Amino acid sequence: MNKMTKGALATGLGVALLIGGGGSLAVWNTSAQASAGQIVAGNMGLQAAAGTWTNSAGTNVTTKMTAGTYRIVPGDSLSFTQPVSVTLSGDLMKAKLTVTDDALTTDRTFNAANYTVSPITIKDSSSNPIAGQVLTANGTYTASVTFTFKESTTGLQDASAKYDFSKVGYKLDQVASSSNATTAP
Amino acid sequence: MRTTSALKTAALVITAVVLGLGTVQGSLAVWNTTTASAAGTVQAADFAVTLKSGSGAVQRLSANGQPATVTLPALTGLKPAETRIIPVAVTNATAAGNGNFRIRTTISTPNVTGAASGYLTATAGFGESDSCPTAAPPASAQLAQGGTATLCVAISLSSAAPATAGGQSNSVSVKLTAAQL
């Protein structure tokens, strides 16, 4: 036999073997459902409610601050408090709540010598700061900051100056379940 | 040799990929969300003390945070032995948010300059409401926010003023300062 014939025979034999294999599948088989259920992802939410501004006389000046008509003078101070709600959904959900501040230099024109701003703090319902703590459950926290226009301001310094707090925000970062960060009580 | 070199290169690439993936996963591959405070802006008041004489325009003692010079209406036709009083309304117009911004305004002794200054006498003081007292008005006044006092500038031409003093232009300057209380 020449080479062409040998090749044709080999091919034919291979095809026959495939057909034979197909025949071998026609035997019993069965199946069953795993009933494994669904994997549902959790969620996390962060919401800042309307804040409250109070001046040094203890007067609520939120309406004027919102309208941009309140004018601070040396010796006065303004305190801002705001409830911040955290929603955590997930069996191993953990997160940290922090303050962000994207203000530019041009947003704050007071001379540094003439004012003080307290650190922006976030506290729980027991007035304990939660900075650096890992939250594991839903909760409402209170953010606060106080701006003081120093009484020692002289001349006409900082007349019409401004200090923009509108770029202050909050950030909630999930903490991976493998992390060993401190958990809030 | 070529095979060994290729294997080393492949191992290096795999190690880099594994390290890169591991690093990214550890720092970024978790959720985060943000919200704004919408806290608003703290804005300082402008120290506003205004002056107005008669039907003249309202002028400010300071402008853009700097002391300003206020020009009062000219006094003409003053005769020898005559005294005229120029009342100027001084108002604490600072729009302080606390509503309790009090100031004290104080005046210096008037300074007269000009060709006939030797025959001119000027005094100044604060009167109550819209009247000027005839004798020794106080040199300072306290004003509540929105309050007004009357600054009285009295100018007299001596009876001994010669005729050559007539028609001369003179000026009277009074330094008025205001301070927050």
Interface residues (C-beta under 8 A of the other chain):
Chain A: M44 G45 L46 Q47 A48 G51 W53 N55 S56 A57 T59 V61 K64 M65 T66 G68 T69 Y70 R71 I72 V73 P74 G75 D76 L78 F80 Q82 V84 A95 T100 D107 F110 A143 V145 F147 F149 L156 Q157 D158 A159 S160 A161 K162 Y163 D164 F165 S166 K167 V168 G169 Y170 K171 L172 D173 Q174 V175 A176
Chain B: G26 A29 V30 W31 N32 T33 T34 T35 A36 S37 A38 A39 G40 T41 V42 Q43 A44 A45 D46 F47 S62 N64 G65 Q66 P67 T94 A95 A96 G97 N98 N100 F101 Q180
